[in-house]
Amino acid sequence: MISEYQHIVVESFKPSNTAGRHGPIHIRPIPGQAPFLPHMHVRCAKELSEEYPVGTRFRIRAKLTNREGGTPFIHSHYTWPYEVLND
């Protein structure tokens, strides 16, 4: 896993299947940022999915993790600042 935090671009989207996840709107990395892949779950501030329109892009500080040996996911602390890249 990448232990260093990096700035990546993510976007909100409405998945066709929300099984095992909370809420109707989710956050994913945009393509072209390997190893941050678009199918990976992003854990970050809820306001990104609750206070902006679907499709909004953000620049966040994040890293890959697989806490307790589970499926790798992307983590950004919910109190950290982020940049809105479009309205």
VENZICOR-V422563 format. One record per residue. SS is DSSP state (hx for helix, st for strand, lp for the rest). PHI is phi in radians with two decimals (* if undefined). NEAR is the number of other ideal C-beta (glycine too) atoms within 12 Angstrom. Layout:
ss = <SS;SS>
phi = <PHI;PHI>
near = <NEAR;NEAR>
//
This chain:
ss = <lp;lp;lp;lp;lp;st;st;st;st;st;st;st;st;lp;lp;lp;lp;lp;lp;lp;lp;lp;lp;lp;lp;st;st;st;st;lp;lp;lp;st;lp;lp;st;lp;lp;lp;lp;lp;st;st;lp;lp;lp;hx;hx;hx;hx;lp;lp;lp;lp;lp;lp;st;st;st;st;st;st;st;st;st;lp;hx;hx;hx;lp;lp;lp;st;st;st;lp;lp;lp;lp;lp;lp;lp;st;st;lp;lp;lp>
phi = <*;-1.41;-1.61;-1.67;-1.36;-2.35;-1.52;-2.31;-1.84;-2.19;-2.46;-1.50;-2.71;-1.89;-1.25;-1.30;-2.34;-1.87;-0.96;1.42;-2.14;-1.79;1.44;-1.43;-1.98;-2.19;-2.11;-2.46;-1.22;-1.33;-1.07;1.55;-2.17;-0.82;-1.56;-1.51;-1.68;-1.02;-1.47;-1.40;-1.27;-2.00;-1.78;-2.72;-1.04;-1.06;-1.08;-1.10;-1.66;-1.83;-1.97;-2.29;-1.11;-1.02;1.75;-1.15;-1.85;-2.38;-1.80;-2.20;-1.75;-2.62;-2.55;-1.44;-2.58;-2.47;-0.68;1.05;1.28;-1.44;-1.16;-1.05;-2.54;-1.85;-2.11;-2.39;-1.09;-1.13;-1.64;-1.29;-1.19;-2.46;-2.02;-1.44;-1.65;-2.69;-1.70>
near = <19;20;10;13;19;22;21;37;31;41;31;35;27;18;21;9;10;15;8;10;20;15;18;15;25;33;43;35;34;26;15;11;25;15;22;34;21;23;19;31;30;40;29;34;26;20;21;37;32;19;15;25;17;21;21;26;26;34;25;38;26;36;28;28;26;18;15;8;8;10;17;22;29;36;30;33;17;20;12;21;17;31;18;22;20;16;9>
//
